[in-house]
Amino acid sequence: MTIFWMTVYVLIWPIVVAGTLTVIVRAFYKEWRQARDEGRGMV
């Protein structure tokens, strides 16, 4: 059973990381687009 759970962990981990990265990139793009439309910088 230990090998099964280790396999599940190894296979699920990249999906969790990809999902988190997708949320961060989408939020950044939204903020960047809004700042560009308003004519202001990101910083």
Secondary structure, 3 states (H helix, E strand, C coil): CHHHHHHHHHHHHHHHHHHHHHHHHHHHHHHHHHHHHHCCCCC
